[in-house]
């Protein structure tokens, strides 16, 4: 079987079920039977990973940094605010200088759709690129860690009902999850939220739209909350935070309509009291912090697939 990625990890859209499972299986080697991270072999000794985050991040940037360090790589954290980007240097020039200095892999977050794709095309085979989130387009490593988390708790994808609740329109996480869960054979995916936040490119038979939270999460095995991405909204197209929480916020009362063993997910950052109640975020069904833990393993597996032996 061909590995999931050869040179770059930019999108999950065109990956097959087998390729995604191969990646998840590689990450599984980095998790103990009790679900803890285990120390990996230093497979990236001598490699240099540059984190270029041109948009804010906590989880993804720290997760990549921890993953690269665990594998023995040198990690370079590029700070755009103190860089020569502020003096007019182009992104491609910055990339070329860092490549000349020996960078093997760029982890790139960018506010513009497909900016990592452009950088990958510019680099060719000189270095690898991982898309750490581009605009409203994709967040492939988040979808991989979400799939890993779902498999960890639910085992099999083929019978699952998954509800993705919130600002689907602006969410690269939702888009990448739709691609991944579709490839993995999830038969019932519900997109739940106000009409203004539920625009989708296409709607295959296994994907349904719900403007009512209760019908959207009815009997669900997985409920994934999304943040309202106000920074990407062109106009005030949704109710205020209090009204949104009343209608679409995940609360204990509303979650009685999902399966009693449903897992609750959120990619972070969470807005407690807007899309999710605090007691749900911290409650027994929440796997939100496990997602972050599994993310380190998944990102190690992706980096090894691109650079390792
Ligand atoms: N999930 C996620 O992408 O979080 P950050 O924006 O903090 O990286």
Boltz pocket constraint, residues with backbone or C-beta under 6 A from the ligand:
constraints:
  - pocket:
      binder: B
      contacts: [[A, 56], [A, 57], [A, 58], [A, 59], [A, 60], [A, 61], [A, 132], [A, 133], [A, 139], [A, 142], [A, 267], [A, 268], [A, 269]]
      max_distance: 6.0
